[in-house]
Amino acid sequence: MSTIACGLLLIAIFAYVFYPERNVQAQVQKTRLDFLRENKDVLFENLRDLNFEYRAGKYPEEDYAAQRAALENEAAEVMAEIDLLERPAVRAS
């Protein structure tokens, strides 16, 4: 009897976990601008973490300078693209 109960419980758990969601259209499509803003936030957080870890003595000066330059360049590219995408919206309004 307990084997049957365990089997039914297992089937119910699998059905709950793997049953496809019916509200697929409820998900919001991200625009390129949304993606870039999230990427900018991640890059700035990475820069803060890098500065903290450098001050804690985890990185030598050369590695810190190289990683900081790479993150700053990537952040500058993202900010430039955000500016480019937001500029037409500013002109239209």
C-alpha positions in Angstrom: 0.0 0.0 0.0 2.8 2.4 0.8 4.5 1.7 -2.5 1.3 2.8 -4.3 1.1 5.9 -2.2 4.8 6.7 -2.9 4.3 6.1 -6.6 1.3 8.5 -6.7 3.2 11.1 -4.8 6.1 10.7 -7.2 3.8 11.2 -10.2 2.2 14.2 -8.6 5.6 15.8 -7.9 6.8 15.2 -11.4 3.5 16.6 -12.8 3.9 19.7 -10.6 7.5 20.3 -11.5 7.5 19.5 -15.2 4.0 20.6 -16.3 4.3 23.4 -18.9 3.2 26.8 -17.9 0.1 28.0 -19.7 0.9 31.8 -19.4 3.9 31.8 -21.8 2.7 35.1 -23.3 2.7 36.8 -19.9 6.5 37.0 -20.1 7.8 40.4 -21.1 10.1 40.6 -24.1 13.2 42.6 -23.3 14.3 45.2 -25.7 17.9 45.9 -26.6 17.8 48.9 -24.3 16.6 46.8 -21.3 19.4 44.3 -22.0 22.0 47.1 -22.1 20.8 48.7 -18.9 21.0 45.4 -17.1 24.5 44.8 -18.6 25.6 48.3 -17.4 24.4 47.5 -13.9 26.4 44.3 -13.9 29.5 46.0 -15.2 29.4 48.7 -12.5 28.8 46.0 -9.8 31.8 44.1 -11.2 33.9 47.3 -11.0 32.9 47.9 -7.4 33.8 44.2 -6.6 37.1 44.5 -8.3 38.0 47.7 -6.4 37.0 46.0 -3.1 39.0 42.9 -3.8 42.0 44.9 -4.9 41.9 46.9 -1.7 41.6 43.7 0.2 44.9 42.6 -1.4 43.5 39.8 -3.6 44.9 41.2 -6.9 48.4 42.4 -7.8 48.6 45.9 -9.4 49.1 44.6 -13.0 46.1 42.3 -12.9 43.9 45.0 -11.3 44.9 47.6 -13.9 44.2 45.2 -16.8 40.9 44.0 -15.5 39.8 47.6 -14.6 40.7 48.9 -18.0 38.8 46.0 -19.7 35.7 46.6 -17.5 35.8 50.4 -18.1 36.1 49.9 -21.8 33.2 47.5 -21.9 31.1 49.9 -19.7 32.0 52.8 -22.1 30.8 50.8 -25.1 27.6 49.9 -23.4 26.9 53.5 -22.2 27.6 54.7 -25.8 25.1 52.3 -27.2 22.5 53.2 -24.6 23.0 56.9 -25.5 22.6 56.0 -29.2 19.4 54.1 -28.6 17.9 56.7 -26.2 18.8 59.7 -28.4 16.0 59.2 -31.0 13.4 58.8 -28.1 14.5 62.2 -26.7 14.2 63.9 -30.1 10.7 62.4 -30.7 9.3 63.7 -27.4 
